[in-house]
Amino acid sequence: MRKVDMKTYLDNPETYELRNGNRSDAPDCPYGNKYEWIGYDLEAKEYVRFTKSVFKLLISNTFKA
């Protein structure tokens, strides 16, 4: 699975979204478990891994009250 770093994300942030890992089409982690959250590339139509900095940014934006 491709990894997306902060520079790649900031070049085109509307291309990526954070999805719940319990979706039926979401891949399992390498250990056979489900991801809690997983990235998705809307243009390439594939799941991606975000670096920690991108993930933290997306999580903070997702759960703002």
mmCIF file of the N, C-alpha and C atoms, coordinates in Angstrom:
data_MODEL
# 
_entry.id   MODEL 
# 
loop_
_atom_site.group_PDB 
_atom_site.id 
_atom_site.type_symbol 
_atom_site.label_atom_id 
_atom_site.label_alt_id 
_atom_site.label_comp_id 
_atom_site.label_asym_id 
_atom_site.label_entity_id 
_atom_site.label_seq_id 
_atom_site.pdbx_PDB_ins_code 
_atom_site.Cartn_x 
_atom_site.Cartn_y 
_atom_site.Cartn_z 
_atom_site.occupancy 
_atom_site.B_iso_or_equiv 
_atom_site.pdbx_formal_charge 
_atom_site.auth_seq_id 
_atom_site.auth_comp_id 
_atom_site.auth_asym_id 
_atom_site.auth_atom_id 
_atom_site.pdbx_PDB_model_num 
ATOM 1   N N  . MET A 1 1  ? 0.846   -1.158 0.000  1.00 0.00 ? 1  MET A N  1 
ATOM 2   C CA . MET A 1 1  ? 0.000   0.000  0.000  1.00 0.00 ? 1  MET A CA 1 
ATOM 3   C C  . MET A 1 1  ? 0.900   1.233  0.000  1.00 0.00 ? 1  MET A C  1 
ATOM 4   N N  . ARG A 1 2  ? 0.578   2.178  -0.837 1.00 0.00 ? 2  ARG A N  1 
ATOM 5   C CA . ARG A 1 2  ? 1.364   3.401  -0.993 1.00 0.00 ? 2  ARG A CA 1 
ATOM 6   C C  . ARG A 1 2  ? 1.227   4.282  0.247  1.00 0.00 ? 2  ARG A C  1 
ATOM 7   N N  . LYS A 1 3  ? 2.322   4.940  0.635  1.00 0.00 ? 3  LYS A N  1 
ATOM 8   C CA . LYS A 1 3  ? 2.321   5.844  1.785  1.00 0.00 ? 3  LYS A CA 1 
ATOM 9   C C  . LYS A 1 3  ? 2.307   7.284  1.290  1.00 0.00 ? 3  LYS A C  1 
ATOM 10  N N  . VAL A 1 4  ? 1.454   8.105  1.901  1.00 0.00 ? 4  VAL A N  1 
ATOM 11  C CA . VAL A 1 4  ? 1.314   9.513  1.529  1.00 0.00 ? 4  VAL A CA 1 
ATOM 12  C C  . VAL A 1 4  ? 1.902   10.365 2.650  1.00 0.00 ? 4  VAL A C  1 
ATOM 13  N N  . ASP A 1 5  ? 2.914   11.170 2.315  1.00 0.00 ? 5  ASP A N  1 
ATOM 14  C CA . ASP A 1 5  ? 3.534   12.049 3.303  1.00 0.00 ? 5  ASP A CA 1 
ATOM 15  C C  . ASP A 1 5  ? 2.881   13.433 3.244  1.00 0.00 ? 5  ASP A C  1 
ATOM 16  N N  . MET A 1 6  ? 3.300   14.310 4.152  1.00 0.00 ? 6  MET A N  1 
ATOM 17  C CA . MET A 1 6  ? 2.681   15.633 4.271  1.00 0.00 ? 6  MET A CA 1 
ATOM 18  C C  . MET A 1 6  ? 2.836   16.456 2.995  1.00 0.00 ? 6  MET A C  1 
ATOM 19  N N  . LYS A 1 7  ? 3.993   16.444 2.359  1.00 0.00 ? 7  LYS A N  1 
ATOM 20  C CA . LYS A 1 7  ? 4.194   17.214 1.134  1.00 0.00 ? 7  LYS A CA 1 
ATOM 21  C C  . LYS A 1 7  ? 3.228   16.748 0.039  1.00 0.00 ? 7  LYS A C  1 
ATOM 22  N N  . THR A 1 8  ? 3.125   15.451 -0.135 1.00 0.00 ? 8  THR A N  1 
ATOM 23  C CA . THR A 1 8  ? 2.213   14.897 -1.147 1.00 0.00 ? 8  THR A CA 1 
ATOM 24  C C  . THR A 1 8  ? 0.772   15.273 -0.825 1.00 0.00 ? 8  THR A C  1 
ATOM 25  N N  . TYR A 1 9  ? 0.409   15.161 0.438  1.00 0.00 ? 9  TYR A N  1 
ATOM 26  C CA . TYR A 1 9  ? -0.948  15.504 0.851  1.00 0.00 ? 9  TYR A CA 1 
ATOM 27  C C  . TYR A 1 9  ? -1.252  16.980 0.604  1.00 0.00 ? 9  TYR A C  1 
ATOM 28  N N  . LEU A 1 10 ? -0.349  17.862 1.006  1.00 0.00 ? 10 LEU A N  1 
ATOM 29  C CA . LEU A 1 10 ? -0.588  19.301 0.874  1.00 0.00 ? 10 LEU A CA 1 
ATOM 30  C C  . LEU A 1 10 ? -0.583  19.768 -0.575 1.00 0.00 ? 10 LEU A C  1 
ATOM 31  N N  . ASP A 1 11 ? 0.050   19.023 -1.471 1.00 0.00 ? 11 ASP A N  1 
ATOM 32  C CA . ASP A 1 11 ? 0.017   19.366 -2.900 1.00 0.00 ? 11 ASP A CA 1 
ATOM 33  C C  . ASP A 1 11 ? -1.387  19.261 -3.470 1.00 0.00 ? 11 ASP A C  1 
ATOM 34  N N  . ASN A 1 12 ? -2.192  18.366 -2.910 1.00 0.00 ? 12 ASN A N  1 
ATOM 35  C CA . ASN A 1 12 ? -3.541  18.156 -3.432 1.00 0.00 ? 12 ASN A CA 1 
ATOM 36  C C  . ASN A 1 12 ? -4.421  17.510 -2.354 1.00 0.00 ? 12 ASN A C  1 
ATOM 37  N N  . PRO A 1 13 ? -4.765  18.246 -1.288 1.00 0.00 ? 13 PRO A N  1 
ATOM 38  C CA . PRO A 1 13 ? -5.471  17.637 -0.162 1.00 0.00 ? 13 PRO A CA 1 
ATOM 39  C C  . PRO A 1 13 ? -6.875  17.122 -0.484 1.00 0.00 ? 13 PRO A C  1 
ATOM 40  N N  . GLU A 1 14 ? -7.520  17.708 -1.489 1.00 0.00 ? 14 GLU A N  1 
ATOM 41  C CA . GLU A 1 14 ? -8.880  17.249 -1.820 1.00 0.00 ? 14 GLU A CA 1 
ATOM 42  C C  . GLU A 1 14 ? -8.885  15.876 -2.496 1.00 0.00 ? 14 GLU A C  1 
ATOM 43  N N  . THR A 1 15 ? -7.714  15.367 -2.827 1.00 0.00 ? 15 THR A N  1 
ATOM 44  C CA . THR A 1 15 ? -7.599  14.051 -3.443 1.00 0.00 ? 15 THR A CA 1 
ATOM 45  C C  . THR A 1 15 ? -7.734  12.926 -2.416 1.00 0.00 ? 15 THR A C  1 
ATOM 46  N N  . TYR A 1 16 ? -7.478  13.240 -1.159 1.00 0.00 ? 16 TYR A N  1 
ATOM 47  C CA . TYR A 1 16 ? -7.420  12.200 -0.121 1.00 0.00 ? 16 TYR A CA 1 
ATOM 48  C C  . TYR A 1 16 ? -8.514  12.368 0.919  1.00 0.00 ? 16 TYR A C  1 
ATOM 49  N N  . GLU A 1 17 ? -8.967  11.238 1.451  1.00 0.00 ? 17 GLU A N  1 
ATOM 50  C CA . GLU A 1 17 ? -9.918  11.279 2.555  1.00 0.00 ? 17 GLU A CA 1 
ATOM 51  C C  . GLU A 1 17 ? -9.595  10.171 3.547  1.00 0.00 ? 17 GLU A C  1 
ATOM 52  N N  . LEU A 1 18 ? -10.066 10.362 4.759  1.00 0.00 ? 18 LEU A N  1 
ATOM 53  C CA . LEU A 1 18 ? -9.887  9.387  5.817  1.00 0.00 ? 18 LEU A CA 1 
ATOM 54  C C  . LEU A 1 18 ? -11.167 8.584  5.906  1.00 0.00 ? 18 LEU A C  1 
ATOM 55  N N  . ARG A 1 19 ? -11.045 7.258  5.842  1.00 0.00 ? 19 ARG A N  1 
ATOM 56  C CA . ARG A 1 19 ? -12.217 6.386  5.885  1.00 0.00 ? 19 ARG A CA 1 
ATOM 57  C C  . ARG A 1 19 ? -12.147 5.450  7.079  1.00 0.00 ? 19 ARG A C  1 
ATOM 58  N N  . ASN A 1 20 ? -13.305 5.020  7.520  1.00 0.00 ? 20 ASN A N  1 
ATOM 59  C CA . ASN A 1 20 ? -13.377 4.036  8.589  1.00 0.00 ? 20 ASN A CA 1 
ATOM 60  C C  . ASN A 1 20 ? -12.852 2.704  8.059  1.00 0.00 ? 20 ASN A C  1 
ATOM 61  N N  . GLY A 1 21 ? -11.996 2.064  8.809  1.00 0.00 ? 21 GLY A N  1 
ATOM 62  C CA . GLY A 1 21 ? -11.395 0.807  8.380  1.00 0.00 ? 21 GLY A CA 1 
ATOM 63  C C  . GLY A 1 21 ? -12.324 -0.381 8.413  1.00 0.00 ? 21 GLY A C  1 
ATOM 64  N N  . ASN A 1 22 ? -13.535 -0.208 8.937  1.00 0.00 ? 22 ASN A N  1 
ATOM 65  C CA . ASN A 1 22 ? -14.498 -1.312 8.990  1.00 0.00 ? 22 ASN A CA 1 
ATOM 66  C C  . ASN A 1 22 ? -15.335 -1.433 7.721  1.00 0.00 ? 22 ASN A C  1 
ATOM 67  N N  . ARG A 1 23 ? -15.075 -0.603 6.743  1.00 0.00 ? 23 ARG A N  1 
ATOM 68  C CA . ARG A 1 23 ? -15.801 -0.716 5.469  1.00 0.00 ? 23 ARG A CA 1 
ATOM 69  C C  . ARG A 1 23 ? -15.498 -2.064 4.838  1.00 0.00 ? 23 ARG A C  1 
ATOM 70  N N  . SER A 1 24 ? -16.432 -2.592 4.108  1.00 0.00 ? 24 SER A N  1 
ATOM 71  C CA . SER A 1 24 ? -16.259 -3.926 3.522  1.00 0.00 ? 24 SER A CA 1 
ATOM 72  C C  . SER A 1 24 ? -15.131 -3.978 2.488  1.00 0.00 ? 24 SER A C  1 
ATOM 73  N N  . ASP A 1 25 ? -14.856 -2.863 1.827  1.00 0.00 ? 25 ASP A N  1 
ATOM 74  C CA . ASP A 1 25 ? -13.800 -2.855 0.808  1.00 0.00 ? 25 ASP A CA 1 
ATOM 75  C C  . ASP A 1 25 ? -12.432 -2.448 1.358  1.00 0.00 ? 25 ASP A C  1 
ATOM 76  N N  . ALA A 1 26 ? -12.353 -2.102 2.645  1.00 0.00 ? 26 ALA A N  1 
ATOM 77  C CA . ALA A 1 26 ? -11.087 -1.680 3.244  1.00 0.00 ? 26 ALA A CA 1 
ATOM 78  C C  . ALA A 1 26 ? -10.159 -2.882 3.433  1.00 0.00 ? 26 ALA A C  1 
ATOM 79  N N  . PRO A 1 27 ? -8.873  -2.691 3.177  1.00 0.00 ? 27 PRO A N  1 
ATOM 80  C CA . PRO A 1 27 ? -7.926  -3.806 3.339  1.00 0.00 ? 27 PRO A CA 1 
ATOM 81  C C  . PRO A 1 27 ? -7.643  -4.082 4.816  1.00 0.00 ? 27 PRO A C  1 
ATOM 82  N N  . ASP A 1 28 ? -7.189  -5.282 5.095  1.00 0.00 ? 28 ASP A N  1 
ATOM 83  C CA . ASP A 1 28 ? -6.738  -5.624 6.436  1.00 0.00 ? 28 ASP A CA 1 
ATOM 84  C C  . ASP A 1 28 ? -5.320  -5.127 6.620  1.00 0.00 ? 28 ASP A C  1 
ATOM 85  N N  . CYS A 1 29 ? -4.931  -4.917 7.870  1.00 0.00 ? 29 CYS A N  1 
ATOM 86  C CA . CYS A 1 29 ? -3.547  -4.554 8.148  1.00 0.00 ? 29 CYS A CA 1 
ATOM 87  C C  . CYS A 1 29 ? -2.672  -5.789 7.913  1.00 0.00 ? 29 CYS A C  1 
ATOM 88  N N  . PRO A 1 30 ? -1.357  -5.622 7.857  1.00 0.00 ? 30 PRO A N  1 
ATOM 89  C CA . PRO A 1 30 ? -0.468  -6.756 7.584  1.00 0.00 ? 30 PRO A CA 1 
ATOM 90  C C  . PRO A 1 30 ? -0.583  -7.906 8.598  1.00 0.00 ? 30 PRO A C  1 
ATOM 91  N N  . TYR A 1 31 ? -1.151  -7.622 9.768  1.00 0.00 ? 31 TYR A N  1 
ATOM 92  C CA . TYR A 1 31 ? -1.291  -8.652 10.801 1.00 0.00 ? 31 TYR A CA 1 
ATOM 93  C C  . TYR A 1 31 ? -2.657  -9.328 10.767 1.00 0.00 ? 31 TYR A C  1 
ATOM 94  N N  . GLY A 1 32 ? -3.467  -8.996 9.759  1.00 0.00 ? 32 GLY A N  1 
ATOM 95  C CA . GLY A 1 32 ? -4.764  -9.643 9.589  1.00 0.00 ? 32 GLY A CA 1 
ATOM 96  C C  . GLY A 1 32 ? -5.902  -8.977 10.332 1.00 0.00 ? 32 GLY A C  1 
ATOM 97  N N  . ASN A 1 33 ? -5.642  -7.850 10.975 1.00 0.00 ? 33 ASN A N  1 
ATOM 98  C CA . ASN A 1 33 ? -6.691  -7.115 11.686 1.00 0.00 ? 33 ASN A CA 1 
ATOM 99  C C  . ASN A 1 33 ? -7.243  -6.016 10.795 1.00 0.00 ? 33 ASN A C  1 
ATOM 100 N N  . LYS A 1 34 ? -8.332  -5.400 11.230 1.00 0.00 ? 34 LYS A N  1 
ATOM 101 C CA . LYS A 1 34 ? -8.899  -4.265 10.505 1.00 0.00 ? 34 LYS A CA 1 
ATOM 102 C C  . LYS A 1 34 ? -8.250  -2.978 10.997 1.00 0.00 ? 34 LYS A C  1 
ATOM 103 N N  . TYR A 1 35 ? -7.977  -2.063 10.077 1.00 0.00 ? 35 TYR A N  1 
ATOM 104 C CA . TYR A 1 35 ? -7.529  -0.732 10.458 1.00 0.00 ? 35 TYR A CA 1 
ATOM 105 C C  . TYR A 1 35 ? -8.710  -0.011 11.105 1.00 0.00 ? 35 TYR A C  1 
ATOM 106 N N  . GLU A 1 36 ? -8.437  0.829  12.098 1.00 0.00 ? 36 GLU A N  1 
ATOM 107 C CA . GLU A 1 36 ? -9.501  1.659  12.642 1.00 0.00 ? 36 GLU A CA 1 
ATOM 108 C C  . GLU A 1 36 ? -9.823  2.775  11.653 1.00 0.00 ? 36 GLU A C  1 
ATOM 109 N N  . TRP A 1 37 ? -8.768  3.375  11.074 1.00 0.00 ? 37 TRP A N  1 
ATOM 110 C CA . TRP A 1 37 ? -8.883  4.413  10.055 1.00 0.00 ? 37 TRP A CA 1 
ATOM 111 C C  . TRP A 1 37 ? -7.896  4.113  8.945  1.00 0.00 ? 37 TRP A C  1 
ATOM 112 N N  . ILE A 1 38 ? -8.294  4.417  7.722  1.00 0.00 ? 38 ILE A N  1 
ATOM 113 C CA . ILE A 1 38 ? -7.427  4.158  6.568  1.00 0.00 ? 38 ILE A CA 1 
ATOM 114 C C  . ILE A 1 38 ? -7.611  5.300  5.563  1.00 0.00 ? 38 ILE A C  1 
ATOM 115 N N  . GLY A 1 39 ? -6.550  5.642  4.867  1.00 0.00 ? 39 GLY A N  1 
ATOM 116 C CA . GLY A 1 39 ? -6.622  6.700  3.876  1.00 0.00 ? 39 GLY A CA 1 
ATOM 117 C C  . GLY A 1 39 ? -7.130  6.173  2.542  1.00 0.00 ? 39 GLY A C  1 
ATOM 118 N N  . TYR A 1 40 ? -7.700  7.070  1.756  1.00 0.00 ? 40 TYR A N  1 
ATOM 119 C CA . TYR A 1 40 ? -8.191  6.694  0.437  1.00 0.00 ? 40 TYR A CA 1 
ATOM 120 C C  . TYR A 1 40 ? -7.846  7.796  -0.555 1.00 0.00 ? 40 TYR A C  1 
ATOM 121 N N  . ASP A 1 41 ? -7.318  7.405  -1.703 1.00 0.00 ? 41 ASP A N  1 
ATOM 122 C CA . ASP A 1 41 ? -6.985  8.322  -2.789 1.00 0.00 ? 41 ASP A CA 1 
ATOM 123 C C  . ASP A 1 41 ? -8.163  8.311  -3.762 1.00 0.00 ? 41 ASP A C  1 
ATOM 124 N N  . LEU A 1 42 ? -8.875  9.426  -3.844 1.00 0.00 ? 42 LEU A N  1 
ATOM 125 C CA . LEU A 1 42 ? -10.075 9.506  -4.677 1.00 0.00 ? 42 LEU A CA 1 
ATOM 126 C C  . LEU A 1 42 ? -9.768  9.477  -6.168 1.00 0.00 ? 42 LEU A C  1 
ATOM 127 N N  . GLU A 1 43 ? -8.605  9.963  -6.578 1.00 0.00 ? 43 GLU A N  1 
ATOM 128 C CA . GLU A 1 43 ? -8.247  9.948  -8.001 1.00 0.00 ? 43 GLU A CA 1 
ATOM 129 C C  . GLU A 1 43 ? -7.795  8.568  -8.449 1.00 0.00 ? 43 GLU A C  1 
ATOM 130 N N  . ALA A 1 44 ? -6.905  7.955  -7.682 1.00 0.00 ? 44 ALA A N  1 
ATOM 131 C CA . ALA A 1 44 ? -6.388  6.635  -8.046 1.00 0.00 ? 44 ALA A CA 1 
ATOM 132 C C  . ALA A 1 44 ? -7.348  5.514  -7.645 1.00 0.00 ? 44 ALA A C  1 
ATOM 133 N N  . LYS A 1 45 ? -8.345  5.864  -6.826 1.00 0.00 ? 45 LYS A N  1 
ATOM 134 C CA . LYS A 1 45 ? -9.325  4.886  -6.332 1.00 0.00 ? 45 LYS A CA 1 
ATOM 135 C C  . LYS A 1 45 ? -8.632  3.700  -5.661 1.00 0.00 ? 45 LYS A C  1 
ATOM 136 N N  . GLU A 1 46 ? -7.758  4.045  -4.692 1.00 0.00 ? 46 GLU A N  1 
ATOM 137 C CA . GLU A 1 46 ? -7.045  3.017  -3.950 1.00 0.00 ? 46 GLU A CA 1 
ATOM 138 C C  . GLU A 1 46 ? -6.821  3.467  -2.514 1.00 0.00 ? 46 GLU A C  1 
ATOM 139 N N  . TYR A 1 47 ? -6.719  2.498  -1.644 1.00 0.00 ? 47 TYR A N  1 
ATOM 140 C CA . TYR A 1 47 ? -6.416  2.797  -0.246 1.00 0.00 ? 47 TYR A CA 1 
ATOM 141 C C  . TYR A 1 47 ? -4.933  3.110  -0.113 1.00 0.00 ? 47 TYR A C  1 
ATOM 142 N N  . VAL A 1 48 ? -4.623  4.041  0.799  1.00 0.00 ? 48 VAL A N  1 
ATOM 143 C CA . VAL A 1 48 ? -3.245  4.473  1.036  1.00 0.00 ? 48 VAL A CA 1 
ATOM 144 C C  . VAL A 1 48 ? -3.013  4.548  2.539  1.00 0.00 ? 48 VAL A C  1 
ATOM 145 N N  . ARG A 1 49 ? -1.739  4.561  2.917  1.00 0.00 ? 49 ARG A N  1 
ATOM 146 C CA . ARG A 1 49 ? -1.360  4.801  4.302  1.00 0.00 ? 49 ARG A CA 1 
ATOM 147 C C  . ARG A 1 49 ? -0.882  6.237  4.407  1.00 0.00 ? 49 ARG A C  1 
ATOM 148 N N  . PHE A 1 50 ? -1.289  6.922  5.464  1.00 0.00 ? 50 PHE A N  1 
ATOM 149 C CA . PHE A 1 50 ? -0.823  8.277  5.718  1.00 0.00 ? 50 PHE A CA 1 
ATOM 150 C C  . PHE A 1 50 ? 0.318   8.226  6.727  1.00 0.00 ? 50 PHE A C  1 
ATOM 151 N N  . THR A 1 51 ? 1.272   9.152  6.575  1.00 0.00 ? 51 THR A N  1 
ATOM 152 C CA . THR A 1 51 ? 2.289   9.290  7.607  1.00 0.00 ? 51 THR A CA 1 
ATOM 153 C C  . THR A 1 51 ? 1.590   9.811  8.863  1.00 0.00 ? 51 THR A C  1 
ATOM 154 N N  . LYS A 1 52 ? 2.280   9.715  9.980  1.00 0.00 ? 52 LYS A N  1 
ATOM 155 C CA . LYS A 1 52 ? 1.698   10.114 11.257 1.00 0.00 ? 52 LYS A CA 1 
ATOM 156 C C  . LYS A 1 52 ? 1.251   11.573 11.242 1.00 0.00 ? 52 LYS A C  1 
ATOM 157 N N  . SER A 1 53 ? 2.046   12.457 10.637 1.00 0.00 ? 53 SER A N  1 
ATOM 158 C CA . SER A 1 53 ? 1.695   13.881 10.612 1.00 0.00 ? 53 SER A CA 1 
ATOM 159 C C  . SER A 1 53 ? 0.413   14.142 9.815  1.00 0.00 ? 53 SER A C  1 
ATOM 160 N N  . VAL A 1 54 ? 0.245   13.466 8.694  1.00 0.00 ? 54 VAL A N  1 
ATOM 161 C CA . VAL A 1 54 ? -0.977  13.630 7.888  1.00 0.00 ? 54 VAL A CA 1 
ATOM 162 C C  . VAL A 1 54 ? -2.159  13.045 8.637  1.00 0.00 ? 54 VAL A C  1 
ATOM 163 N N  . PHE A 1 55 ? -1.984  11.874 9.222  1.00 0.00 ? 55 PHE A N  1 
ATOM 164 C CA . PHE A 1 55 ? -3.062  11.232 9.967  1.00 0.00 ? 55 PHE A CA 1 
ATOM 165 C C  . PHE A 1 55 ? -3.537  12.124 11.114 1.00 0.00 ? 55 PHE A C  1 
ATOM 166 N N  . LYS A 1 56 ? -2.597  12.693 11.872 1.00 0.00 ? 56 LYS A N  1 
ATOM 167 C CA . LYS A 1 56 ? -2.965  13.562 12.993 1.00 0.00 ? 56 LYS A CA 1 
ATOM 168 C C  . LYS A 1 56 ? -3.724  14.797 12.504 1.00 0.00 ? 56 LYS A C  1 
ATOM 169 N N  . LEU A 1 57 ? -3.308  15.364 11.387 1.00 0.00 ? 57 LEU A N  1 
ATOM 170 C CA . LEU A 1 57 ? -4.004  16.502 10.808 1.00 0.00 ? 57 LEU A CA 1 
ATOM 171 C C  . LEU A 1 57 ? -5.442  16.131 10.430 1.00 0.00 ? 57 LEU A C  1 
ATOM 172 N N  . LEU A 1 58 ? -5.609  15.015 9.760  1.00 0.00 ? 58 LEU A N  1 
ATOM 173 C CA . LEU A 1 58 ? -6.945  14.587 9.321  1.00 0.00 ? 58 LEU A CA 1 
ATOM 174 C C  . LEU A 1 58 ? -7.843  14.218 10.499 1.00 0.00 ? 58 LEU A C  1 
ATOM 175 N N  . ILE A 1 59 ? -7.294  13.550 11.497 1.00 0.00 ? 59 ILE A N  1 
ATOM 176 C CA . ILE A 1 59 ? -8.081  13.182 12.677 1.00 0.00 ? 59 ILE A CA 1 
ATOM 177 C C  . ILE A 1 59 ? -8.546  14.440 13.413 1.00 0.00 ? 59 ILE A C  1 
ATOM 178 N N  . SER A 1 60 ? -7.655  15.411 13.556 1.00 0.00 ? 60 SER A N  1 
ATOM 179 C CA . SER A 1 60 ? -8.042  16.645 14.260 1.00 0.00 ? 60 SER A CA 1 
ATOM 180 C C  . SER A 1 60 ? -9.123  17.395 13.482 1.00 0.00 ? 60 SER A C  1 
ATOM 181 N N  . ASN A 1 61 ? -9.045  17.376 12.159 1.00 0.00 ? 61 ASN A N  1 
ATOM 182 C CA . ASN A 1 61 ? -10.073 18.032 11.344 1.00 0.00 ? 61 ASN A CA 1 
ATOM 183 C C  . ASN A 1 61 ? -11.393 17.276 11.356 1.00 0.00 ? 61 ASN A C  1 
ATOM 184 N N  . THR A 1 62 ? -11.331 15.958 11.447 1.00 0.00 ? 62 THR A N  1 
ATOM 185 C CA . THR A 1 62 ? -12.527 15.115 11.429 1.00 0.00 ? 62 THR A CA 1 
ATOM 186 C C  . THR A 1 62 ? -13.332 15.272 12.709 1.00 0.00 ? 62 THR A C  1 
ATOM 187 N N  . PHE A 1 63 ? -12.651 15.411 13.829 1.00 0.00 ? 63 PHE A N  1 
ATOM 188 C CA . PHE A 1 63 ? -13.350 15.415 15.116 1.00 0.00 ? 63 PHE A CA 1 
ATOM 189 C C  . PHE A 1 63 ? -13.413 16.780 15.796 1.00 0.00 ? 63 PHE A C  1 
ATOM 190 N N  . LYS A 1 64 ? -13.287 17.839 15.018 1.00 0.00 ? 64 LYS A N  1 
ATOM 191 C CA . LYS A 1 64 ? -13.459 19.191 15.590 1.00 0.00 ? 64 LYS A CA 1 
ATOM 192 C C  . LYS A 1 64 ? -14.911 19.364 16.007 1.00 0.00 ? 64 LYS A C  1 
ATOM 193 N N  . ALA A 1 65 ? -15.088 19.923 17.178 1.00 0.00 ? 65 ALA A N  1 
ATOM 194 C CA . ALA A 1 65 ? -16.451 20.128 17.681 1.00 0.00 ? 65 ALA A CA 1 
ATOM 195 C C  . ALA A 1 65 ? -16.908 21.547 17.433 1.00 0.00 ? 65 ALA A C  1 
# 
